Amino acid sequence: MTTITSSTPNSSSATNPVSVASNTSAGAAGGSVINVGTLVSELVAATEAPQQSLIANQTQAVTTNVSALATLKSALSSFQSSLAPLSTTSAFNALSASSSDQTVFTATAGSGAATGSYQVTVSSLASAQQLLSGAFAGGSTAVVGTGTLTLSLGSTSFNVTIDSSNDTLAGIASAINSASGNPGVTATIVNGTDGAHLILSSSLTGAANTISVTVGGGATGLSQLAYGSGNTANYTQQSPAQDASFSVAGVPYTSASNTVSDALSGVTLNLLGTTQTGSSVTLTVGNNTATVQSNIQAFVAAYNQLQSTFASLGSYDATTNTAGPMMGNAVLTGTQNQIRQAIYSIVGTSAYNSLASIGITTNSDGSLSVNNATLSSALSSNFSAVSTLFSSSGGIASSLNSEISSSLASGGTVASYAQTLSQQENALTDQSNQLQTQMAALTASLTQQYSALNALLSSLQSTSSYLSQQFAMLPQVQARPNS
């Protein structure tokens, strides 16, 4: 601080401060007068704050809308998934096949099946051959012999070489099981009170899949394991190689397998037992009402979930004065209106031309409920009308599927709104970047201006200090004494 000293009557020397824009000890002659960095920072912050606050608020609003739109898109996609089993006529073409006695056979219907009832009789089931050898008193570890065994299953054969490393009954069984080219013959050892037995089992059913065993020349010990036409003494047949024998609608048929898919067009039979003489089991092929009813129930559940999402996004809580993120949003209200219009539409001219007519009604909160008894009755009495209600060109499921696909597709309402939000995000990012650039320029400008002012004030302070020193060196002016 610079001071000027003067003399006044009846007083000694006194100091009267003269401030030169400094509030620190740095105000000494030649020192800095203004804290330029702090001053500029505060001025820039004051200029930037309201603009940055506006951008931040707008960015938050856009981010909220983006998140809300993502929730809406996800809900629409989930709901659309429930429409797939109902939106095409082919989805309603699925048939089911049932048996009046599932201990005799079960059945499934596929492409090409036709509705109808058929009487089925089953005389015998297909079986795989199993052979039990005679007893080997020495047990499974007793030596049988060496040489070559040739085993056949149907038309396929393979060789097994038996030498000193595997010439026991157990070794022969292991060699058969691990042989290259084995089409399905399994060898097992069973031990009894009379000794060890070799069991040969086929994995293939049918009369053509018989097992035979031949022995290479000179292998006398292995001859105990030979089996074939005219040479069956070494084994007892436990189970024959046998075809299934049955009839459908009085037409006889045989099959090497108990799973039969070529006896009745589009229907697969799984034979499990035989029928009593003179009796039959009913095979019924009809519309798959159980699956369709389940698909309709899933559609209702998915709609209720979508309705819950609509309510959450567009809600308003008067108690807390809290609005949903898309309350009043045209995209949300437009989507709701389209879906509700389809839900409550009238399709066709039959008695089953609306959701209400098949037992699907609206609750007070906008959700749907299903009366399963009414729905089951509609499917049983007029399956075609229910199919038309959902899957025809103007059907409820097909219309909803088309509208949602259009909305989510490029150029649709949801997709267009998403693009708008993306553009807003980019614009706000640009504004934020521009503001930062402007503030950097303002910082540089103010720093230059206040640095120059600081230099000027510093110079003035130095001059003031010099003048103060000069005044101090002048002779003191004495006051005249009172007379």
C-alpha positions in Angstrom: 0.0 0.0 0.0 1.3 3.4 -0.9 0.9 6.3 1.6 1.4 10.1 1.6 2.5 11.8 4.9 1.4 15.4 5.8 1.8 17.6 8.9 -1.2 19.0 10.6 -1.5 21.4 13.6 -1.3 19.9 17.1 -0.3 16.5 15.8 2.7 14.5 15.0 3.1 12.9 11.6 0.1 10.7 10.5 -0.4 8.2 7.7 -3.5 8.2 5.3 -3.7 5.0 3.1 -4.2 5.3 -0.6 -5.2 1.9 -2.1 -4.3 1.0 -5.7 -6.4 -2.1 -6.6 -4.6 -4.6 -4.5 -5.9 -6.7 -1.6 -2.7 -8.6 -0.9 0.9 -7.9 0.0 1.6 -8.5 -3.7 0.5 -4.9 -4.2 4.0 -3.7 -3.3 5.8 -1.6 -5.9 6.5 -3.7 -8.9 4.3 -6.6 -7.7 1.1 -8.1 -9.3 -2.0 -6.1 -8.5 -4.7 -8.4 -9.9 -4.9 -12.3 -9.6 -5.6 -12.6 -13.3 -6.1 -16.4 -13.3 -8.7 -16.5 -10.5 -10.6 -13.5 -11.9 -10.7 -14.9 -15.5 -11.7 -18.4 -14.2 -14.6 -16.9 -12.2 -15.8 -14.7 -15.1 -15.7 -17.6 -17.6 -17.5 -19.9 -15.2 -20.2 -17.3 -14.7 -20.6 -17.0 -18.4 -20.6 -20.7 -19.1 -22.7 -22.0 -16.3 -26.2 -21.1 -17.5 -25.5 -22.3 -21.1 -23.9 -25.6 -19.8 -26.9 -26.1 -17.5 -29.3 -25.7 -20.4 -27.4 -28.2 -22.5 -27.1 -30.7 -19.6 -30.9 -30.5 -18.9 -31.7 -31.0 -22.6 -29.2 -34.0 -22.8 -30.8 -35.6 -19.7 -34.2 -35.3 -21.3 -33.0 -36.9 -24.5 -31.2 -39.7 -22.7 -34.4 -40.4 -20.7 -36.4 -40.5 -24.0 -33.8 -42.8 -25.6 -34.1 -45.2 -22.6 -37.9 -45.1 -22.7 -38.0 -45.8 -26.4 -35.6 -48.8 -25.9 -38.1 -50.1 -23.3 -41.0 -49.6 -25.8 -39.1 -51.4 -28.6 -38.2 -54.3 -26.4 -41.8 -54.7 -25.3 -43.1 -54.5 -28.8 -40.6 -57.2 -30.0 -41.5 -59.5 -27.1 -45.2 -59.1 -27.9 -44.5 -59.7 -31.6 -42.9 -63.0 -30.7 -46.2 -64.3 -29.3 -47.9 -63.5 -32.6 -45.8 -65.9 -34.7 -47.7 -69.0 -33.8 -51.0 -67.3 -34.6 -50.4 -64.9 -37.5 -50.3 -67.3 -40.4 -52.8 -69.9 -41.6 -50.0 -72.5 -41.7 -49.6 -72.1 -37.9 -53.2 -73.3 -37.5 -52.6 -76.2 -39.9 -50.8 -78.2 -37.3 -52.5 -81.5 -36.5 -52.3 -83.9 -33.5 -52.6 -87.6 -33.5 -53.8 -89.6 -30.5 -54.3 -93.2 -29.5 -57.2 -94.6 -27.6 -54.8 -97.0 -25.8 -51.3 -95.6 -25.4 -50.0 -99.0 -24.1 -50.4 -100.3 -27.6 -49.1 -97.3 -29.6 -48.6 -93.5 -29.5 -48.7 -91.3 -32.6 -47.6 -87.9 -33.8 -48.9 -86.0 -36.9 -46.7 -84.0 -39.2 -46.8 -82.5 -42.7 -49.1 -84.3 -45.0 -51.4 -85.7 -42.3 -55.1 -85.5 -42.8 -57.8 -85.4 -40.2 -59.7 -88.7 -39.6 -60.0 -91.8 -37.4 -58.5 -95.2 -38.1 -58.6 -98.6 -36.5 -55.2 -100.1 -35.7 -54.4 -103.7 -34.7 -50.9 -104.8 -33.7 -50.1 -108.5 -34.0 -46.4 -108.4 -33.1 -43.7 -106.0 -32.3 -40.3 -105.7 -34.0 -37.6 -107.3 -32.0 -33.8 -107.7 -32.1 -32.2 -111.2 -32.0 -30.4 -112.3 -28.8 -28.4 -115.6 -28.6 -27.2 -117.4 -25.4 -24.3 -119.7 -25.8 -23.8 -123.0 -24.0 -22.0 -123.1 -20.7 -18.2 -122.9 -20.4 -17.4 -124.8 -17.3 -14.0 -123.2 -16.9 -15.6 -119.7 -16.5 -14.9 -116.5 -18.4 -11.2 -116.8 -17.9 -10.8 -120.3 -19.4 -9.1 -120.6 -22.7 -11.5 -121.2 -25.6 -9.1 -121.2 -28.6 -7.5 -119.1 -31.3 -8.2 -118.2 -34.9 -10.7 -116.0 -36.7 -14.3 -115.4 -36.0 -16.5 -113.8 -38.7 -19.7 -112.3 -37.3 -22.6 -111.0 -39.4 -25.6 -108.8 -38.6 -28.0 -108.9 -41.5 -25.9 -108.2 -44.7 -22.9 -106.7 -42.8 -20.1 -108.8 -41.5 -16.8 -108.2 -39.7 -13.8 -110.3 -38.6 -12.4 -110.7 -35.1 -8.9 -112.2 -34.7 -8.4 -114.3 -31.6 -4.8 -115.0 -30.4 -3.1 -115.8 -27.1 -3.8 -112.3 -25.8 -7.6 -112.6 -26.0 -8.4 -116.4 -26.3 -10.6 -116.5 -23.1 -14.4 -116.1 -23.2 -14.0 -112.7 -21.7 -11.2 -111.7 -24.1 -13.4 -112.9 -27.1 -16.3 -110.8 -25.8 -14.1 -107.7 -25.5 -12.6 -108.3 -29.0 -16.1 -108.5 -30.5 -17.2 -105.3 -28.9 -14.2 -103.3 -30.0 -13.9 -104.7 -33.5 -13.7 -102.3 -36.4 -16.8 -102.4 -38.6 -19.1 -103.9 -36.0 -22.6 -102.8 -37.1 -24.2 -103.5 -33.8 -23.4 -106.8 -32.2 -22.8 -106.6 -28.4 -21.1 -109.5 -26.6 -21.7 -110.0 -22.8 -20.6 -112.6 -20.3 -23.2 -114.0 -17.9 -22.0 -116.3 -15.1 -24.2 -119.1 -13.9 -24.0 -122.2 -11.6 -23.1 -124.2 -14.7 -20.3 -121.9 -15.8 -19.9 -118.8 -18.1 -22.2 -118.0 -21.0 -21.6 -115.7 -24.0 -24.6 -113.6 -25.0 -24.7 -112.0 -28.5 -27.3 -109.2 -28.8 -28.3 -107.2 -31.9 -28.9 -103.5 -31.7 -31.1 -103.7 -34.8 -34.7 -104.9 -34.9 -36.3 -106.7 -37.8 -36.4 -110.1 -39.4 -33.5 -109.3 -41.7 -31.1 -108.5 -38.9 -30.1 -112.0 -37.8 -26.7 -112.8 -36.2 -24.4 -115.5 -37.6 -20.9 -116.6 -36.4 -18.5 -118.6 -38.5 -15.1 -119.9 -37.5 -11.9 -119.8 -39.7 -10.6 -123.2 -40.8 -8.6 -125.1 -38.2 -9.8 -123.1 -35.1 -11.3 -126.1 -33.3 -11.8 -124.4 -29.9 -13.6 -121.4 -31.4 -16.1 -123.8 -33.2 -18.0 -123.8 -29.9 -19.1 -120.3 -30.8 -20.3 -120.9 -34.3 -23.9 -120.2 -35.2 -25.9 -120.0 -38.4 -28.3 -121.7 -40.7 -28.1 -125.4 -40.1 -25.8 -124.9 -37.1 -27.8 -123.6 -34.1 -26.9 -126.1 -31.4 -24.2 -123.9 -29.8 -26.8 -121.2 -28.8 -30.3 -120.8 -27.5 -32.3 -118.0 -29.1 -33.6 -115.8 -26.3 -35.2 -113.2 -28.7 -35.9 -113.6 -32.4 -35.1 -111.2 -35.2 -38.7 -110.2 -36.0 -40.6 -107.5 -37.9 -43.6 -105.6 -36.4 -46.9 -106.8 -37.9 -49.9 -104.6 -37.8 -52.7 -103.1 -39.8 -54.2 -99.6 -40.3 -57.8 -99.4 -41.3 -57.7 -103.1 -42.2 -54.6 -102.8 -44.4 -51.8 -105.1 -43.2 -48.2 -103.8 -42.9 -44.9 -105.0 -41.6 -41.9 -103.0 -40.4 -38.4 -103.7 -39.2 -38.8 -101.0 -36.6 -41.4 -100.2 -34.0 -41.3 -96.6 -35.1 -43.3 -96.5 -38.3 -43.6 -93.3 -40.4 -44.6 -94.7 -43.8 -47.8 -96.7 -43.1 -50.1 -93.6 -42.9 -49.3 -90.4 -44.7 -48.0 -87.7 -42.3 -48.4 -89.9 -39.2 -45.7 -91.6 -37.2 -46.7 -94.6 -35.0 -44.6 -95.7 -32.1 -45.7 -99.3 -31.4 -45.5 -100.4 -27.8 -47.7 -103.4 -27.4 -50.1 -105.8 -29.1 -53.8 -105.8 -29.3 -56.0 -108.7 -28.3 -57.4 -110.9 -31.0 -60.5 -109.3 -32.5 -59.9 -105.9 -30.9 -58.4 -102.7 -32.2 -57.2 -99.3 -31.0 -58.5 -96.0 -32.5 -56.0 -93.6 -34.0 -57.5 -90.1 -34.3 -55.9 -87.3 -36.3 -57.4 -83.9 -35.7 -56.7 -80.2 -35.3 -54.2 -79.5 -32.6 -56.5 -77.5 -30.4 -54.4 -77.9 -27.3 -51.3 -76.2 -28.8 -53.5 -73.5 -30.4 -55.2 -72.8 -27.1 -51.8 -72.6 -25.4 -50.5 -70.2 -28.0 -53.6 -68.0 -27.5 -53.0 -67.9 -23.8 -49.4 -66.9 -24.4 -50.6 -64.1 -26.7 -52.9 -62.8 -24.0 -50.1 -62.9 -21.4 -47.7 -61.1 -23.8 -50.4 -58.4 -24.5 -50.9 -57.8 -20.7 -47.1 -57.3 -20.3 -47.1 -54.9 -23.2 -50.1 -53.0 -21.7 -48.2 -52.8 -18.4 -45.2 -51.2 -20.2 -47.5 -48.7 -22.0 -49.0 -47.7 -18.6 -45.6 -47.3 -17.0 -44.2 -45.2 -19.9 -47.2 -42.9 -20.2 -48.4 -42.7 -16.6 -48.9 -39.8 -14.2 -48.9 -40.1 -10.4 -51.0 -37.2 -9.0 -49.8 -38.0 -5.5 -46.1 -37.5 -6.3 -46.6 -35.3 -9.4 -44.4 -37.7 -11.3 -44.9 -38.3 -15.0 -43.8 -41.3 -17.0 -41.0 -40.7 -19.4 -43.3 -40.8 -22.5 -46.4 -39.3 -21.1 -48.2 -37.5 -24.0 -45.6 -38.7 -26.5 -47.2 -39.1 -29.9 -45.2 -42.2 -30.7 -46.5 -44.0 -27.6 -50.1 -42.9 -27.9 -50.1 -43.7 -31.7 -48.7 -47.2 -31.1 -51.2 -47.9 -28.3 -54.1 -46.8 -30.5 -53.0 -49.0 -33.4 -52.7 -52.1 -31.2 -56.0 -51.5 -29.4 -57.8 -51.0 -32.7 -56.5 -54.4 -33.9 -57.3 -56.0 -30.6 -61.0 -54.9 -30.7 -61.5 -55.5 -34.4 -64.3 -57.7 -35.9 -63.0 -60.3 -38.3 -65.2 -62.5 -40.5 -68.9 -63.2 -40.3 -69.1 -66.3 -38.0 -70.2 -66.3 -34.4 -66.5 -66.3 -33.5 -65.5 -63.0 -35.0 -63.9 -61.1 -32.0 -61.7 -61.9 -29.1 -64.7 -61.5 -26.7 -66.6 -64.1 -28.7 -64.0 -66.7 -27.9 -63.7 -65.9 -24.2 -61.1 -63.1 -24.2 -62.4 -60.0 -22.4 -61.0 -56.7 -21.2 -60.4 -55.8 -17.6 -60.9 -52.3 -16.1 -57.1 -51.7 -16.3 -57.0 -52.5 -20.0 -55.5 -56.0 -19.6 -57.1 -59.1 -21.0 -58.5 -62.2 -19.4 -59.2 -65.7 -20.9 -62.1 -67.9 -20.2 -60.5 -71.2 -21.0 -63.8 -73.1 -21.2 -65.2 -70.7 -23.7 -62.0 -70.7 -25.7 -61.9 -74.5 -25.7 -65.5 -74.7 -26.9 -64.8 -72.2 -29.7 -61.8 -74.2 -30.9 -63.8 -77.5 -30.8 -66.9 -76.3 -32.5 -65.4 -74.0 -35.2 -61.6 -74.3 -35.4 -61.6 -72.7 -38.8 -63.4 -69.5 -37.6 -60.8 -69.1 -34.8 -58.1 -69.5 -37.3 -59.6 -66.8 -39.5 -60.0 -64.5 -36.5 -56.2 -64.6 -35.8 -54.5 -65.5 -39.1 -56.5 -64.3 -42.0 -55.2 -61.3 -44.0 -57.2 -59.0 -41.7 -56.9 -61.2 -38.7 -55.9 -59.9 -35.3 -52.5 -61.5 -35.0 -51.6 -61.0 -38.6 -52.6 -57.3 -38.5 -50.7 -56.7 -35.2 -47.6 -58.5 -36.6 -47.7 -56.3 -39.7 -48.2 -53.1 -37.8 -45.4 -53.8 -35.3 -43.0 -54.8 -38.1 -43.9 -51.6 -40.0 -43.4 -49.4 -36.9 -40.0 -51.0 -36.0 -38.8 -51.0 -39.6 -36.7 -48.2 -41.1 -39.0 -45.2 -41.7 -41.6 -46.5 -39.2 -42.8 -44.3 -36.3 -40.6 -45.9 -33.7 -37.5 -46.1 -35.9 -38.0 -42.5 -37.1 -38.3 -41.3 -33.5 -35.2 -43.1 -32.6 -33.4 -41.4 -35.4 -34.7 -38.0 -34.2 -33.4 -38.7 -30.7 -30.1 -39.6 -32.1 -29.9 -36.4 -34.1 -30.8 -34.4 -31.0 -28.0 -36.2 -29.0 -25.5 -35.3 -31.7 -26.7 -31.7 -31.9 -26.3 -31.4 -28.1 -22.8 -32.9 -28.2 -21.9 -30.3 -30.9 -23.3 -27.5 -28.8 -21.3 -28.7 -25.8 -18.1 -28.8 -27.9 -18.8 -25.4 -29.4 -19.4 -23.9 -25.9 -16.1 -25.3 -24.8 -14.4 -23.8 -27.8 -16.1 -20.4 -27.0 -15.1 -20.5 -23.4 -11.5 -21.3 -24.3 -11.5 -18.3 -26.6 -13.1 -16.1 -23.9 -10.5 -17.3 -21.4 -7.7 -16.3 -23.7 -9.2 -12.9 -24.5 -9.9 -12.0 -20.8 -6.5 -13.2 -19.8 -4.9 -10.9 -22.3 -7.0 -8.0 -21.3 -6.6 -8.4 -17.5 -2.9 -9.1 -17.9 -2.5 -5.8 -19.7 -4.5 -4.0 -17.0 -2.5 -5.7 -14.3 0.7 -4.5 -15.9 -0.7 -0.9 -16.1 -1.8 -1.0 -12.5 1.6 -2.4 -11.4 3.3 0.5 -13.2 1.0 3.0 -11.5 1.7 1.4 -8.2 5.4 1.8 -8.8 4.9 5.5 -9.7 2.8 6.0 -6.5 5.5 4.4 -4.4 8.1 6.7 -5.9 6.1 9.8 -5.3 5.4 8.8 -1.8 9.1 8.5 -1.1 9.8 11.9 -2.7 7.1 13.6 -0.6 8.6 12.1 2.5 12.0 13.7 1.7 10.6 17.3 1.5 11.1 19.5 4.6 8.4 19.4 7.2 6.3 22.6 7.2 6.2 23.9 10.8 3.0 25.5 12.1 3.2 29.0 13.6 2.9 29.0 17.4 -0.2 30.6 18.9 0.4 34.1 20.3 
